[in-house]
Each structure stands twice: as C-alpha cells, then as structure tokens.
Amino acid sequence: MKRSTTRNIAFAGIFLALAIVLPFLTLQLQQLGNKLLPMHLPILLCGFICGWPYGLAVGFLAPLLRSFMFGMPPLMPVAAAMAFELAAYGLVSGLLYKLFPRKNIFIYISLVISMIVGRIVWGLVSMALFGIQGNNFTLSIFMTQAWVNAIPGIVLQLILIPLIIIAFKRAGLIDLADKPVFEDTGK
C-alpha cells in the first residue's frame, strides 16, 4: 500500500508538471491551445494511472496554477471553467478504469466517456461563469469551442492516451492487482 501511494504521489506530481509545461508547446497562444488541448493529456493519464482522487485533484489544480504562474489561461472565466472540466476528466477516467475490465477496449470506452463528461462540465460551468459576468454562452459557442475547434486535440487524445496506458500496463507501472469492479469472466 505504501509503495502504491508513494508511486501515485510521484506520478501525480509529474502529471501536474506536464500539465503546466506542455502548453508552452503551443507558444502560449490560446487559439492553438484550444485546438491541441495540451493540458488535457496529462490529466486524463493521471486519472488512468494514479486513480480518480489524484486525477481529480491534479485536474482541478493544473489550470489554476498555470493561470497564477503564467497568466494563461486567463483565470476568469477560462481557467476556472477548465479546472472543473479537467477535474471531471481525472475523476471519470480514474473511476471508469477501475470499474471496467482491464481489456484495452475499455481504455477507449473510459476515455471517450471521460472526454464527453468533461466537456459537458466545462459547458455548464462556462455558462454559469459567463452569465455571472453578463456575457452570453450559447449552444453554438459550446459546440464550436468544445467540439469543432478541439478536433485536433480530441484525435491526439484518442491516439496517444490508449498507447501510453497500454505501454504503462506492459511495463508494470499500472497496478493491475486492483481488480476492476465489473470483472470480465471471458464468457
């Protein structure tokens, strides 16, 4: 138990650092970041690899810390809404990976559900925050920002995350001793 907790804390720290540093690859350009979604990758990975409590915490902290440290994303309403979105990614990916059988197909299923839930959470929080500021947040804005503009990042996530999770499983870096709740008996 001790080794697993220590390992999870270490990996969570690495994923938090990656979430803070990876957006520099988009040159701090918000429009490019909105397309490639560099902060999403380490948060989703954190949920899968460390579990939902770590994914939730790292997801919530990453955009807020990044906003305080570098001014990007802007705190209100962007980083605040992202904090809830990324927390949802970490929470849902970690929970579903624990619930489902450890077959590779369930990595994809967990990932897709996590991405959908996170985007819905982002939309709801954005609608509330924009409303508080007296700005409109329409369904058109939601669809454009959450889905249309994000297609390159979504594709990147769908390719990279399962490959990384499978590599971590093969390397023994994911604790497979924790049996999923819904065990696949192969029948």
C-alpha positions as CSV (number, residue, x, y, z in Angstrom):
1,M,0.0,0.0,0.0
2,K,2.8,2.4,0.9
3,R,4.6,1.9,-2.3
4,S,1.5,2.4,-4.4
5,T,0.7,5.7,-2.5
6,T,4.2,7.0,-2.9
7,R,4.2,6.0,-6.6
8,N,0.9,7.7,-7.2
9,I,2.0,10.9,-5.5
10,A,5.2,10.9,-7.6
11,F,3.3,10.3,-10.8
12,A,0.6,12.9,-9.9
13,G,3.4,15.4,-9.4
14,I,4.9,14.6,-12.8
15,F,1.4,14.9,-14.5
16,L,0.8,18.2,-12.8
17,A,4.2,19.5,-14.0
18,L,3.4,18.2,-17.5
19,A,0.1,20.0,-17.5
20,I,1.8,23.2,-16.6
21,V,4.7,22.9,-19.1
22,L,3.0,21.2,-22.2
23,P,1.0,24.4,-23.1
24,F,4.4,26.1,-23.9
25,L,4.4,23.8,-27.0
26,T,1.5,25.9,-28.3
27,L,3.6,29.0,-27.7
28,Q,1.1,30.4,-25.1
29,L,-1.4,31.0,-28.0
30,Q,-4.8,30.4,-26.6
31,Q,-6.3,29.6,-30.1
32,L,-3.6,27.0,-30.7
33,G,-4.1,25.6,-27.2
34,N,-7.8,25.4,-27.8
35,K,-7.1,23.1,-30.8
36,L,-4.4,20.8,-29.4
37,L,-5.6,20.7,-25.7
38,P,-2.1,20.1,-24.2
39,M,-3.3,20.3,-20.6
40,H,-5.9,17.5,-21.1
41,L,-3.4,14.8,-21.9
42,P,-1.6,14.6,-18.5
43,I,-4.8,14.9,-16.6
44,L,-6.5,12.0,-18.4
45,L,-3.3,10.0,-18.0
46,C,-3.3,10.8,-14.3
47,G,-6.8,9.5,-13.8
48,F,-6.0,6.3,-15.5
49,I,-2.6,5.7,-13.9
50,C,-2.9,7.2,-10.4
51,G,-6.7,6.8,-9.9
52,W,-9.6,9.1,-9.6
53,P,-8.6,11.0,-6.4
54,Y,-5.3,12.1,-7.9
55,G,-6.8,12.8,-11.3
56,L,-9.5,14.9,-9.7
57,A,-7.0,16.9,-7.7
58,V,-4.4,17.4,-10.4
59,G,-7.1,18.3,-12.9
60,F,-8.6,20.9,-10.7
61,L,-5.2,22.5,-9.7
62,A,-3.4,22.5,-13.1
63,P,-5.3,25.3,-14.9
64,L,-5.5,27.4,-11.8
65,L,-1.8,27.1,-11.0
66,R,-0.9,27.8,-14.6
67,S,-3.1,30.9,-14.6
68,F,-1.5,32.2,-11.5
69,M,2.0,31.4,-12.7
70,F,1.9,32.5,-16.3
71,G,-1.4,34.3,-16.8
72,M,-2.6,31.7,-19.3
73,P,-5.2,30.6,-19.4
74,P,-6.9,33.7,-18.1
75,L,-8.3,33.0,-14.6
76,M,-11.9,34.1,-15.3
77,P,-13.7,32.5,-16.8
78,V,-11.3,30.3,-18.8
79,A,-9.1,28.7,-16.1
80,A,-11.9,28.5,-13.6
81,A,-14.1,26.5,-16.1
82,M,-11.1,24.4,-17.1
83,A,-10.5,23.5,-13.5
84,F,-13.9,21.8,-13.3
85,E,-13.5,20.3,-16.8
86,L,-10.1,18.8,-16.1
87,A,-11.2,17.6,-12.6
88,A,-14.0,15.8,-14.3
89,Y,-11.6,14.2,-16.8
90,G,-9.4,12.9,-14.0
91,L,-12.3,11.8,-11.9
92,V,-14.2,9.9,-14.6
93,S,-11.2,8.4,-16.3
94,G,-9.9,7.0,-13.0
95,L,-13.3,5.7,-11.9
96,L,-14.2,4.1,-15.1
97,Y,-10.8,2.5,-15.5
98,K,-11.3,0.9,-12.0
99,L,-14.8,-0.2,-12.8
100,F,-14.3,-1.8,-16.2
101,P,-12.4,-5.0,-17.1
102,R,-8.8,-4.4,-17.9
103,K,-9.1,-5.1,-21.6
104,N,-7.8,-2.5,-24.0
105,I,-11.1,-1.7,-25.5
106,F,-12.3,-0.4,-22.1
107,I,-9.4,2.2,-22.2
108,Y,-11.1,3.7,-25.2
109,I,-14.6,3.5,-23.7
110,S,-13.4,5.1,-20.5
111,L,-11.5,7.8,-22.4
112,V,-14.4,8.7,-24.7
113,I,-16.9,8.9,-21.8
114,S,-14.4,11.0,-19.8
115,M,-14.0,13.4,-22.7
116,I,-17.7,13.8,-23.1
117,V,-18.4,14.3,-19.4
118,G,-15.5,16.8,-19.1
119,R,-16.8,18.8,-22.0
120,I,-20.3,18.9,-20.6
121,V,-19.0,20.0,-17.2
122,W,-16.9,22.7,-19.0
123,G,-20.0,23.9,-20.9
124,L,-22.2,24.1,-17.8
125,V,-19.6,25.9,-15.7
126,S,-18.8,28.3,-18.6
127,M,-22.4,29.1,-19.0
128,A,-22.7,29.9,-15.3
129,L,-19.4,32.0,-15.2
130,F,-20.2,33.9,-18.4
131,G,-23.7,34.5,-17.1
132,I,-22.3,36.0,-13.9
133,Q,-20.1,38.3,-16.0
134,G,-23.1,39.3,-18.0
135,N,-21.9,37.6,-21.2
136,N,-23.8,35.1,-23.4
137,F,-22.6,31.5,-23.6
138,T,-24.7,29.9,-26.3
139,L,-25.1,26.4,-27.6
140,S,-23.3,27.5,-30.7
141,I,-20.3,28.7,-28.7
142,F,-20.3,25.5,-26.7
143,M,-20.4,23.3,-29.8
144,T,-17.7,25.3,-31.5
145,Q,-15.3,25.5,-28.6
146,A,-15.9,22.0,-27.1
147,W,-16.0,20.0,-30.3
148,V,-15.3,21.7,-33.6
149,N,-12.2,23.7,-32.7
150,A,-11.0,20.8,-30.5
151,I,-11.0,18.1,-33.2
152,P,-7.1,18.0,-33.5
153,G,-6.7,17.7,-29.7
154,I,-9.5,15.1,-29.5
155,V,-7.8,13.0,-32.2
156,L,-4.5,13.4,-30.4
157,Q,-6.0,12.2,-27.1
158,L,-7.7,9.2,-28.8
159,I,-4.4,8.1,-30.3
160,L,-1.8,8.9,-27.6
161,I,-3.6,8.1,-24.4
162,P,-4.5,4.4,-25.1
163,L,-1.0,3.8,-26.4
164,I,0.6,5.3,-23.3
165,I,-1.8,3.4,-21.0
166,I,-1.0,0.1,-22.8
167,A,2.7,0.8,-22.6
168,F,2.4,1.5,-18.8
169,K,0.4,-1.7,-18.4
170,R,3.1,-3.7,-20.2
171,A,5.8,-2.0,-18.1
172,G,4.0,-2.9,-14.9
173,L,3.6,0.8,-14.0
174,I,-0.2,0.5,-13.5
175,D,-1.2,-1.6,-10.5
176,L,-3.1,-4.5,-12.1
177,A,-3.6,-6.0,-8.6
178,D,-6.6,-3.7,-8.1
179,K,-9.3,-5.8,-9.7
180,P,-12.0,-3.9,-11.6
181,V,-15.4,-3.9,-10.1
182,F,-17.0,-5.4,-13.1
183,E,-14.7,-8.3,-13.8
184,D,-14.7,-9.8,-17.4
185,T,-15.0,-13.5,-17.0
186,G,-14.5,-14.1,-20.7
187,K,-17.8,-15.9,-21.1
